[in-house]
């Protein structure tokens, strides 16, 4: 799981935070070191292994949380608004980074977001939630080719139609 607010242990260095789930699973030390190095490199944090969370930017902390989640090789990853606590520019950089990582790792990811743009950009399917009672109101397929890049997707007619449709659904739900 990748949390909205990093979820890093402040008393552990980056490499120790990434290794945490592996140690809990009893993964041998040599394999743990190999995986930690691999995922730190994958998320672009090489050279920061011995830094503590307070020494990292918000975007770096979020990438550290992503590395920790990937290191345990999960079948499914839950990302609960992982980019909600970073600024707009960092959010877009992290979205691009996540798409790059997904292209190489091909993990099933359930990504929770309040951002229509983020849902369309990152998802293959978008589930629209109703408000009361909470539940899935509609499931929409995102028929945009991969690999995706933010600049290309936003001007695509399919993207624009889907974004407008989702916004209309959300407005209708809000007026109830």
Secondary structure, 3 states (H helix, E strand, C coil): CECCCCCCCCCCEHHHHHHHHHHHCCCCHHHHHHHHHHHHHHCCCCCCCCCEHHHCCHHHHHHHHHHHHHHCCCCEEEEECCCCCCCHHHHHHHHHHHHHHHHHHCCEEEEECCCHHHHHHHCCEEEEEECCCCEEEEEEECCCCCCCCHHHHCCCHHHHHHHHHHHHHHHHHHCC
